[in-house]
Amino acid sequence: MHLSIIKILQKITSKKTAFIKTGIFSAIAACWGVILVGTFITFK
């Protein structure tokens, strides 16, 4: 039973880190998208 709890906790932490990485990547992509769109609008 103790091993199953450890496995469940490891799955939760791995999913949490994947979610955090996806969130950080999305935030960076959104920032660069705003920067690029603003630059293209400015130069028109």
BADRENSE-660852 format. One record per residue (C-alpha): chain; residue number from 0; x, y, z. Coordinates in steps of 0.1 Angstrom, whole numbers, always signed. Each point is the difference from the previous one (the first is absolute). Layout:
BADRENSE-660852
  cadena  num      u      v      w
       A  NUM      X      Y      Z
...
//
This chain:
BADRENSE-660852
  cadena  num      u      v      w
       A    0     +0     +0     +0
       A    1    +29    +24     +8
       A    2    +15     -5    -35
       A    3    -33     +8    -17
       A    4     -2    +33    +19
       A    5    +35     +8    -11
       A    6     -9     -8    -36
       A    7    -31    +22     +1
       A    8    +20    +29    +15
       A    9    +26     -4    -27
       A   10    -27     +1    -27
       A   11    -15    +31    +15
       A   12    +33    +18     +2
       A   13     +9     -9    -36
       A   14    -33    +13    -13
       A   15     +4    +31    +21
       A   16    +35     +8    -15
       A   17    -14     -7    -35
       A   18    -28    +24     +7
       A   19    +24    +27    +13
       A   20    +23     -4    -30
       A   21    -30     +3    -24
       A   22    -12    +31    +18
       A   23    +34    +17     -1
       A   24     +4     -8    -37
       A   25    -34    +13     -7
       A   26     +7    +32    +19
       A   27    +33     +6    -19
       A   28    -17     -7    -33
       A   29    -28    +24     +8
       A   30    +25    +27     +9
       A   31    +20     -4    -32
       A   32    -33     -1    -20
       A   33    -10    +34    +15
       A   34    +35    +14     -7
       A   35     +0    -11    -36
       A   36    -36    +11     -7
       A   37     +7    +34    +15
       A   38    +32     +3    -20
       A   39    -18     -8    -33
       A   40    -29    +24     +8
       A   41    +25    +28     +8
       A   42    +19     -4    -33
       A   43    -31     +0    -22
//
